[in-house]
């Protein structure tokens, strides 16, 4: 009897652990995970906002407003089905920017809703010039070991008796 009660309690806790996060996820809007591409960004390079669409309805073209270093993006969406298909990424152009640090504020709203979802702030930086990457180095110890191995290989190749071809 005690074993059945413990088993029942375990199953109840397990079900709650699975059901509660699933119910919390129902309030997540269809457009999620905003980020700016390309990363890293260069000055005067066209940038885009990438979102993951998790719904099966549709979405509007976003309205982009730029005020100083704050880029605000407003977008509405609608969902028309009960079980959404697998998510996919969608890109929207947001313009090109001078070098500096910026904050993109993404605000989404379900069509017909009076309130929008909480805004999501995405910081991003734009570099002033072409990105340069230095050649990778091995470090002093690795270079020393490489040199030692090359010397040993040359020494062993030179110390072998040579066959003469007649």
N, C-alpha and C positions, 0 to 999 in steps of 0.2 A: 504494500500500500504506500509506504513511504517512497519507494523507488518510483512508482507511477507519478506521485506528486512532484518529485524532483524532475522527472522527465517532462512533465507537463509545463513546469515553470521554465525549464531550459528552452523548450519549443516556443513558449510565449515570448521570452526575451529575444530569441533568434528572429522570430517574426517581426517584432518591433524594430529590431536593428535593420531589417531589410525594408520594411514598409515606410518608416518615418523618413529616411532620406529620399525615397522615391516620391513621397508626397511633397516634400520640400522642393524637389526639382520641378514640380508641375508649375510653379510660379516663375520659373526662369524664362525670360523672353526667347523668341526664336532666333534672334541675332545675338551672338555671344562672342567672347574672346577677341575683343578689338586689339589690333596692333598695326603699326605703321611699317610699310615696306617701300623700297628695299632697306635692308638693315646691313651695314651702316649706310646712312643717307649722305649724299653730297649736295653742296649748294647748287641751286637752280636745277636740280634733277626732279622730274615729276615723281611725286610720292602718291601712294594709294593707301587707303584704309582697308585692311583685310578683316572680315568677320566670318564667323562660322554660323551658317544657317542650319538650325536644328528643327525646322518646322516644315509643314507641307502646304502652307498658304502662299503668301507673297510678301513683298516688301517694296517700299517706295525708294526712289532715288534720294540719297541723303541731301540735306541742306547744310552747306559748309559756311561757317562764319569765322572770320579771322580778326582778332582784336589783339594787336601786339604779339605776345608770345603764346597766346591761348587760341587754340583752334577748336571750335565747338561744332559738333556734328549732331544734327537732329534727324531722326529717322522713325517712320512708322512701319508697322508690320501687321499682318493678320494671319491667323491660322484657321484652317477649315476642316481639319481631320482629327480623328482621335489618336491615331498611332502615327507619329511622324516617321518619315523615312530616315536613313542614315544621314548624318550631317555632311555638309560640304562647304568649302570656302568660297566666298564671294569677295571681289575687290571693287572698290569705288575710288576714283581719282579725287584727291584733295588739294592738288596744286603743287607748286614748287616753292621753296623757302630759301632765304638767305641763311648763312651759317649762324648757328646759335642753338640754344636749348628751348624747347617748346613743350607744351602740355596739350594733348588732345583730350577733350572732354566729349565722351560719347553718351548721348541721351536717346534712348529708344522708348517708343510708346506704342501700345497696342491700339489698333484702329478702333475708334469709338470710345476709348477710355478717357476719363477726365484727368487722371494723373499719369505722369510718365514714370518709368522705372528709375531707380536711383542712378545718378550719373556715374560713369566709369572714367577715371582719369588715367591717361596713358602718357607718361613722359617719353619724349624722344629727342634726339640730338641730330643736328645737321652739321657736317664737317665742311670747312671752308675750301678745301682743295682735294686733289686726288689722294686717295689713301695709298700710303707706301708701306710695304712690308719688308722687313730686313730678311736677309738670307739666314736660315736657321744655322746655328753653330752647335758643335758637339760638346763644347766645354774643354777645359784644359786636360782633365784626366782622360777623357775619351779620345782626344786628339793624340795624347801621348801613347795610349794603348794602340791606336791605329798605326802610328808611326813605328812602334816596336814590332807589331805584327808584319808590317811591310818589310822591315829590316830582316826579320827572321825568315820570311818567305824568300827574299833575295839571297840571303846567305845559304839557305838550304838548296836553292836552285843552283847556286854557284859551286857548292861543295860536292855535288853528285859527279861520279865519273861519267865521262861522255863516251858514247860509242862512236867509233869511226865507221863510216860506210865505205866498204871497199868493193 
